[in-house]
Amino acid sequence: VQLQASGGGLVEAGGSLRLSCAASGRTSSNNGMGWFRQAPGTEREIVAANDWRGRSTFYESSVRGRFTISRDNAQNTLYLQMNTLKPEDTAVYYCAVSLRSAMTTIKSQYKYWGQGTQVTVSS
């Protein structure tokens, strides 16, 4: 599975961005997927995840209510709608495909990773 993330950029605090992650190669439609982020000097952390149908979701507490994860299995694409962005959301965002069909927050259960897209939120 190859993953291509896009949609990052520079935005002012309070603004919005929509990240996309297109999967190619072996289908990801039967696997859980997630978005992670990594700021300089920190470990990669999970932001949001869903199961293969997109019905079971998880959000990290600081983004709950502001971010929405969704997927279109027909298009093999994962999305992350990010609203009310804050400077602390600044990071490189990565999409990933897990080995499980269920939603998982365990980083080691994600096998395929995209290249990352930079999100910068100015104050």
N, C-alpha and C positions, 0 to 999 in steps of 0.2 A: 504494500500500500504506500503510495506517495501522497504527501499532503502539502498543499500550497496555501499558506495563510496570506490574507490581504486585508486592506481596509484601515490599517493603522495610519497615524499621522499626528500632527500638532493641532491641539484644540485648546481653547480657553476653558478655565474652570466653569462648570455648569453646562458645558456643551455635551454633544453626543457623537458617538462613532459607532459604526457597525462593522464588526470583523466577520470575514468569511473564511472558510477553510474547505477547499475543494479536494476531494479524495479521488485518486485514480489508481489503476491497477486492480488488485484484488479488492472486491467490494467491502465497504465498511458498514453497510446497511444493517448487518446482523450484530454489530458490536457497539458497546458503550463508547461514548466519546466525551472529551473534556477539553476545557481551556485552562491553561496554566499561565502564570506570569513570573517574571524574574527581574527584579530591580538590581542595580549595581550593588555588589557586596552582600547580596542576600541569596537564600536558596530558592529554587523554583518552587512555587506554591500553587496549589489548585485554586482556581477561581470559581469554576462551575463545571458541572458534569451532568450527563443524562444517560438513560438506558437506550437500547437500540431502537425503541419506538418513540423515544422523546417524551415519554409520559412521566417517568420518575426523574426528578431533578434534584441537584444539590447546588447550593450557593455558599461561598465563604461569607462569613458574617458581615464583613465590611462592604460587600457589594450587594447583599440581599436587598431587594426593593429597587435597586438602580439598574442592575444588569439582568438580561434575559437570554438564556441559552435556548436554541431551537435547532432543528435539523430538517432537511428535506432529503429523505432517503432516495427518492426518485432521481434527484440531482446529485446524490452523494456529496452533499454540502452541509457543513455545520456552521452555525451563526452565533455571534455574541453581540447583542444589542446593548450598548453601554450608554446610559443616560446620567445626567447630573454628575459628570466626571469631576474628580478632585485631583489636585496635584499628587497626592499619594497613590493614585492609580497609575502613575508613570512607570512604565516597565516594558520589557519585551514580552509579547503575548505569544504563546505557543498553543497550537491545537494538537490533540493526540487521540489515538485509537487504542482502546483497551483490548485485552484478551478475552473479556467477558461480555456477554450480552446485557447483563445487568449493569446498573449504574455503580460506579466505584470511585472512591476518593483516594485510593492507594496508588501512589505514583509508580511503584514497581509493577503494577498490573497493566500499565500502558506500554505498548510495544512499539507503536509507530508514532513518530513525531514530525511535525512540520518545522520549517526553518525559522519561524518567529517573525512577528511584525511589531515594529516599534510604536508605542503609544506614548505621547508626551503631552501632559496637561499643564498649561501655564497658569500661574496664579494671578 
